[in-house]
């Protein structure tokens, strides 16, 4: 085979492949081995029909379709290897010449390849890193959160309910004078002002007295999950049985003992300070790492192919669907609730997809420039980590499963990007700055 490469607009190339008659004959021989096992002829066992008889009975062209597939596939992959191409999509084939035995055959393939990346500065960058600290307000917020978690609901002697109180009610809803599914409950606890009920419902409870009843009229919002009720007016017959209030514990040594292995409030505060500091350190490190990579990305230039952006958008949609499943939701239900199409949701991911594609392209270019590679030991270490994460006892089996499913290359790519990001960080000068309080 002979190959010719022509660069086209943007990140496209045209490869012309010339196939010699001998190579066509070899492909026909391979095709015969495939076709002979599909054809039935009287007097011959399947798979044992001589080629001459097969061609005489079925015509010579019976072998052409498979032979053409063999030729095009081999020619395409040899061209990709010879020119060091990195395709990002399926090729668009141009086969206009007749495919015949004993004649030279030429076909073309238009291939979209990885775009050229022009790296900017990625060594010797200076990037700000916020110094991790703990403020007294953060400790106070955490203490308030502990108070809320350990608060108890107690029956109040109030005669009328107020915002912030918890009501215990019976209710039954009607639309057009008829009860509807899910519109009734008894002994239901509802915090007034929580916004967890239909808009306007909780506000109309304010001022109700114990053991009194009231008709509450509301309109179901347009985004209500039950589409049969959206926009409709409903009347709820409500009876108030109890008023409860939160009893917030006092922050003292007894409170400290009740929430953990502490003797005093100071010990509790010190523990909170350490945990908040560790959390803030992780956050600042993550933000710093992102800032370093963003700085390197901003200094590089690359024209992003729409193909890669759309592929990433598709991947993000699949991840989103997977996350919905963890929450017990389907994409169809989400689309119904949000009144969006899957294409609209996918389009929402475009900014994130653009950022990911550009970052990956630039990190891969840095890896090539610096000859950063992934070792077998690093892959094995990652298998150990993944096996522990997914509670699998055999990392080697996990590795084989990933390889079988075509996902091992993705794991190696993730390791490569992580190594490259670490390399850039090692070359970066840290500029510590104080956290600006909002």
Buried (B, 14 or more C-beta within 10 A) or exposed (E): BEBEEEEEEEBBBBBBBBBEEEBBEBBBEBBBEBBBEEBEBEEBEEEEBEBEEBBEEBEEEBBBEBBBBBBBEBBBEBBBEEBEBEBBBEBEEEBEEEBEBEEEBBBBBBBBBBBEBEBBEBEEBEBEBBEBBBEEEBBEEBBEEBBEEEEEBEEBEEEEBBEEBBBBBBBBBBBEEEEBEEBBEEEBEBBBBEEEBBEEBBBBBBEBEBEEEBEBEBBBEEEBEEEEBEEBEBBBBBBBBBBBBBEEBEBEBEBBBEBEEBEEBEBBBEBBBEEBBEEBEEEBBEEBBEBBBEBBBEBBEBEBBEBBBBBBBEEBBEEBBEEBEEEEEEBEEBBEEEEBEEEEBBBBBBEEBBEBBBBBBBBBBBBEEBEBEBEEEBBEEBBBEBBEEEEEEEBEEBBEEBEEEEEBEEBBBEBBBBBBBEBBBEBBEEEEEEEEEE
